[in-house]
Amino acid sequence: MSIAALLLFIRTLGLTLPLWIVAGWSAAEAAVFFIVADVPISWIAVRSGTRAAMLAALVAALASIAGAAAILLWAGRDPVTAAAFMANLPAIDPALIASAAKGYHEGPLAMLVGSFSGTPFKLYALEAAKDGGYSLLLLAPFLRLPRFLAVALIVGGLSKLLSRRFDVRQRLRLLGACWLLFYGFYFWMMRG
């Protein structure tokens, strides 16, 4: 599917702006941002349904290539500054950087597991830059899509179940509260 065809498909769904937000968010999160693209994907799942969220998951997975490419280029040219920057991001410490480096060298399955266990994708790109691992760009969508789809399916399904008792605004507030609790717990657990 060409990019023009994908953009036309997105436009026909009426989700142009939310999908552009997901794409930008995912690219930024794959590079330097520290809040996962699961947040806007889940918002779309509640607001527009599971199908729309699955499309958002695909867009996010593809957009993560841009973020990974930015880190590969940056860390390839200035590895010390890139590594220092990563080490100063919230919830990232030397142990997590070392764990991501180990996962990168163990291969795609280890990185896929890391995707579900809280290892930031940007850390794999940081390690890949050391050996010119541009193959990570080809793997990025496949490593990111399973988790994004899981979020789309789970949140979409839960939202549909809750729609019997709660309207969209109430479900979005509940989603926001869940993300606040999640990140409060995550940052508390990962404090370094």
C-alpha positions in Angstrom: 0.0 0.0 0.0 1.4 3.4 -1.0 1.6 6.3 1.4 -1.0 8.2 -0.7 -3.4 5.2 -0.5 -2.9 4.9 3.3 -3.6 8.6 3.7 -6.7 8.4 1.6 -7.9 5.4 3.6 -7.3 7.3 6.9 -9.2 10.3 5.5 -12.2 8.1 4.5 -12.4 6.9 8.1 -12.7 10.5 9.3 -9.8 10.0 11.8 -7.2 12.2 10.1 -6.2 14.4 13.0 -6.2 11.6 15.7 -4.1 9.4 13.5 -1.6 12.2 12.8 -1.4 12.7 16.5 -0.8 9.0 17.0 1.9 9.0 14.3 3.7 12.0 15.8 3.4 10.7 19.3 4.7 7.3 18.4 7.7 8.8 16.4 8.5 11.1 19.4 8.2 8.2 21.9 10.4 6.0 19.8 13.0 8.8 20.0 12.9 10.9 23.2 9.3 11.1 24.6 8.6 9.0 27.7 4.8 8.5 27.5 3.9 5.5 25.3 1.8 5.8 22.1 -0.6 3.4 23.9 -2.2 6.5 25.4 -3.7 8.0 22.2 -4.4 4.5 20.8 -6.5 3.7 23.9 -8.2 7.1 23.6 -9.2 6.3 20.0 -10.4 2.8 21.2 -12.8 4.5 23.6 -13.8 7.4 21.4 -14.1 5.6 18.0 -14.0 1.9 18.6 -11.7 -1.1 18.3 -11.4 -1.0 14.5 -10.2 2.6 14.5 -7.8 1.8 17.4 -6.4 -1.1 15.4 -5.7 1.3 12.5 -4.1 3.7 15.0 -1.9 0.8 16.2 -0.7 0.2 12.7 0.0 3.9 12.1 1.9 4.0 15.5 3.9 0.9 14.6 4.9 2.4 11.2 5.6 5.9 12.7 8.0 4.4 15.2 10.4 3.9 12.3 11.0 7.7 12.2 11.8 7.9 15.9 14.2 4.9 15.7 15.8 6.4 12.6 16.4 9.7 14.5 18.1 7.9 17.4 20.2 5.7 15.0 21.4 8.8 13.2 22.0 10.8 16.4 23.7 8.0 18.4 25.7 7.0 15.3 27.2 10.5 15.1 27.4 11.4 18.8 26.9 8.3 21.0 28.1 9.9 24.2 25.6 12.7 24.1 22.7 10.5 23.0 23.4 8.0 25.8 23.7 10.7 28.4 20.4 12.2 27.1 18.7 8.8 27.4 20.0 8.2 30.9 18.4 11.5 32.0 14.9 10.6 30.7 12.3 9.8 33.4 12.4 6.1 34.5 15.6 5.3 32.6 18.7 4.3 34.5 22.0 2.6 33.6 20.5 -0.8 34.5 17.6 -0.4 32.1 20.0 0.8 29.3 22.2 -2.3 29.9 19.2 -4.6 29.9 18.0 -3.1 26.6 21.5 -3.5 25.1 21.4 -7.2 26.2 18.0 -7.6 24.7 19.0 -6.0 21.4 21.9 -8.5 21.1 19.7 -11.4 22.0 17.5 -10.6 19.0 14.0 -9.8 18.0 12.2 -12.1 20.4 13.9 -10.5 23.4 13.1 -7.1 22.1 9.4 -8.1 21.6 9.3 -9.3 25.2 10.9 -6.0 26.2 8.1 -4.2 24.4 5.6 -5.7 26.8 7.8 -5.4 29.9 8.5 -1.7 29.9 11.8 -1.5 28.0 11.7 1.7 25.9 12.2 1.0 22.2 14.5 4.0 22.0 17.1 2.1 24.0 17.2 -0.6 21.4 17.9 2.0 18.8 20.6 3.5 21.0 22.3 0.1 21.1 21.7 -0.6 17.4 23.6 2.6 16.5 26.8 1.1 18.0 27.0 -1.5 15.2 25.1 0.4 12.5 22.1 -1.8 13.1 19.8 -0.2 10.6 17.9 -3.5 10.3 16.2 -2.4 13.5 14.2 0.0 11.2 12.8 -2.9 9.3 11.9 -4.7 12.6 10.4 -1.7 14.4 6.8 -2.1 13.2 6.8 -5.8 13.9 8.3 -5.3 17.4 5.9 -2.5 18.3 2.6 -3.6 16.6 1.8 -6.6 18.8 1.6 -4.4 22.0 -0.2 -1.6 20.2 -2.8 -4.1 18.9 -3.2 -5.6 22.3 -3.9 -2.2 23.7 -6.4 -1.5 20.9 -8.2 -4.8 21.4 -8.3 -4.8 25.2 -9.3 -1.2 25.7 -11.8 -1.4 22.8 -13.4 -4.5 24.2 -13.5 -3.1 27.7 -15.0 0.2 26.4 -17.7 -1.7 24.6 -18.6 -3.6 27.8 -18.6 -0.4 29.8 -20.7 1.4 27.2 -23.8 -0.2 28.7 -23.3 1.7 31.9 -21.1 4.7 31.0 -21.2 7.2 28.3 -18.1 8.2 26.2 -17.1 11.0 28.5 -17.3 8.9 31.5 -15.2 6.1 29.8 -12.6 8.7 28.7 -12.4 10.0 32.3 -11.9 6.4 33.5 -9.3 5.9 30.9 -7.5 9.1 31.9 -7.6 8.0 35.6 -6.2 4.6 34.6 -3.3 6.1 32.7 -2.5 8.5 35.6 -2.5 5.6 38.0 -0.4 3.5 35.7 2.2 6.3 35.1 2.2 7.2 38.8 3.0 3.6 39.7 5.5 3.2 36.8 7.5 6.3 37.6 7.4 5.4 41.3 8.7 1.9 40.6 11.3 3.1 38.1 12.6 6.0 40.1 16.4 5.9 40.2 
